[in-house]
Amino acid sequence: MSDTSTEVAANRVECPPAKDPAVRLFILAAMLIGLGLYCGYDAFFTNQYPYAKPGEDVNKFLKWAFNNVGAVVFMPLGVVPLVLAIVFLRRRLMADEEGIGYAGRQKISWDKIERLDADKLKGKGILDLYYDGGKKLTLDSWKLQRFKELITIVEKQLAARGKYRPPAGDQADSA
């Protein structure tokens, strides 16, 4: 029974999102929302920067403009990376015998994949899968956990269909 369960596990991988990209987006969101709150506090509660005509004193006008406009602009801008981070953390990539794709979306069948581009795999950890006449699915080791297991399944599935031939150096390494 353990042989069957390890074989099934070897033919299926679920890649949760990596935390680092989301943390960066959360930091950017916190900075923008915090700056918006700071500008709003200065502009509307302390009234430190009263309106000055641009022709009279440019510096006073710019301080007023930064605080009044910044309060309105920075907070909504901070919501954008916040939403992006939440969406990013909810995406899971699944690969199994049927195909590859994100959970909740249509999987790309292994037969539909026309070619893979592994030029950036060794240096940057990026693998591009081309399917359906030029559409591209990018697999990035920085954005996905369990990336090595994913690459193993992709290579195995595409090699079984004759769409991938491992480099000669890989065969020597595995022996």
C-alpha positions in Angstrom: 0.0 0.0 0.0 2.9 2.4 0.7 4.2 1.8 -2.8 0.9 2.9 -4.3 0.7 6.0 -2.2 4.2 7.1 -3.0 3.6 6.5 -6.7 0.4 8.6 -6.5 2.2 11.4 -4.6 5.1 11.3 -7.2 2.5 11.9 -10.0 0.8 14.9 -8.3 2.2 18.1 -6.8 0.5 21.1 -5.3 2.6 24.2 -5.2 1.5 26.8 -2.7 2.7 30.4 -3.3 6.0 31.5 -1.8 5.8 34.0 1.0 8.5 36.5 -0.1 6.6 38.2 -3.0 3.5 38.6 -0.8 5.5 40.0 2.1 7.0 42.6 -0.2 3.6 43.6 -1.5 2.3 43.9 2.1 5.2 46.1 3.0 4.5 48.4 0.0 0.8 48.5 1.0 1.7 49.4 4.6 4.0 52.2 3.5 1.5 53.7 1.1 -1.4 53.5 3.4 0.7 54.8 6.3 1.9 57.7 4.2 -1.7 58.5 3.2 -2.8 58.5 6.8 0.1 60.7 7.9 -0.6 63.2 5.1 -4.3 63.2 6.0 -3.6 63.8 9.6 -1.3 66.7 8.8 -3.7 68.2 6.2 -7.1 67.8 7.9 -6.5 67.5 11.7 -3.5 69.6 12.5 -3.9 72.0 9.6 -0.2 72.7 9.6 -0.1 73.5 5.9 -2.7 76.1 5.0 -3.3 76.9 1.3 -0.8 79.3 -0.3 -1.0 80.6 -3.8 1.7 79.0 -6.1 2.9 82.5 -7.2 3.5 83.8 -3.7 5.5 80.9 -2.1 6.1 77.8 -4.1 7.4 75.8 -1.1 4.3 76.4 1.0 2.1 75.5 -1.9 4.0 72.3 -2.5 3.7 71.3 1.2 0.0 72.0 1.1 -0.4 70.1 -2.2 1.6 67.1 -1.0 -0.4 66.7 2.2 -3.8 67.4 0.8 -3.4 65.4 -2.4 -1.3 62.7 -0.8 -4.0 61.9 1.7 -6.4 61.2 -1.1 -3.9 59.4 -3.5 -1.6 57.3 -1.3 -4.3 55.3 0.6 -6.1 54.0 -2.5 -2.7 53.3 -4.1 -1.9 51.3 -1.0 -5.0 49.2 -1.4 -3.8 47.9 -4.8 -0.7 46.0 -3.6 -2.7 44.8 -0.6 -5.3 43.2 -2.9 -2.6 41.8 -5.1 -0.8 40.2 -2.2 -4.1 38.6 -0.9 -4.9 37.3 -4.4 -1.3 36.0 -4.8 -1.5 34.1 -1.5 -4.7 32.4 -2.6 -3.4 30.9 -5.8 -2.1 27.3 -5.9 -0.5 25.6 -8.9 -1.5 22.0 -9.4 0.2 19.4 -11.6 -0.9 15.8 -12.0 -1.5 13.2 -14.7 -4.2 15.3 -16.4 -2.3 18.5 -16.7 -1.1 21.7 -15.0 -2.9 24.8 -13.9 -4.0 26.9 -11.0 -6.7 25.6 -8.7 -10.1 26.8 -9.7 -9.1 27.4 -13.3 -9.1 25.1 -16.3 -6.0 22.9 -16.4 -3.7 22.9 -19.4 -3.6 19.3 -20.7 -0.1 17.9 -21.2 -1.1 17.2 -24.8 -1.8 20.9 -25.5 1.7 21.9 -24.4 3.7 22.5 -27.6 7.1 23.3 -26.2 9.0 24.4 -23.1 11.6 27.1 -22.8 14.2 26.3 -20.1 16.8 28.9 -21.0 16.3 30.7 -17.7 15.7 27.7 -15.6 19.3 27.2 -14.3 20.1 30.9 -13.7 16.8 32.3 -12.6 14.6 29.4 -11.9 12.0 30.3 -14.6 10.4 27.7 -16.9 8.0 28.8 -19.7 5.4 26.4 -21.1 3.9 27.3 -24.4 0.5 25.9 -25.3 -2.5 26.6 -27.7 -0.6 28.4 -30.4 1.6 30.7 -28.4 0.0 31.2 -25.0 2.5 31.0 -22.2 2.5 29.7 -18.6 5.5 30.9 -16.6 6.6 28.8 -13.7 8.9 30.8 -11.4 10.8 29.3 -8.5 10.6 32.6 -6.6 6.8 32.6 -6.6 6.2 28.9 -6.0 7.1 26.4 -3.3 8.0 22.8 -4.1 9.4 24.0 -7.5 11.8 21.1 -8.0 9.0 18.5 -7.6 7.0 20.5 -10.1 9.8 20.5 -12.6 10.3 16.8 -12.2 6.6 16.1 -13.0 6.6 18.5 -16.0 9.7 16.8 -17.4 8.3 13.3 -16.8 4.9 14.1 -18.4 6.4 15.9 -21.4 9.0 13.2 -21.9 6.3 10.5 -21.9 4.6 12.3 -24.7 7.8 12.9 -26.7 7.8 16.7 -26.3 10.9 16.8 -24.1 14.3 15.2 -24.2 16.4 15.7 -21.1 19.9 17.1 -21.8 22.7 14.6 -21.9 24.3 16.0 -18.7 21.1 15.3 -16.7 21.1 11.6 -17.7 24.6 11.2 -16.5 23.8 12.9 -13.2 20.8 10.7 -12.5 22.8 7.4 -13.1 
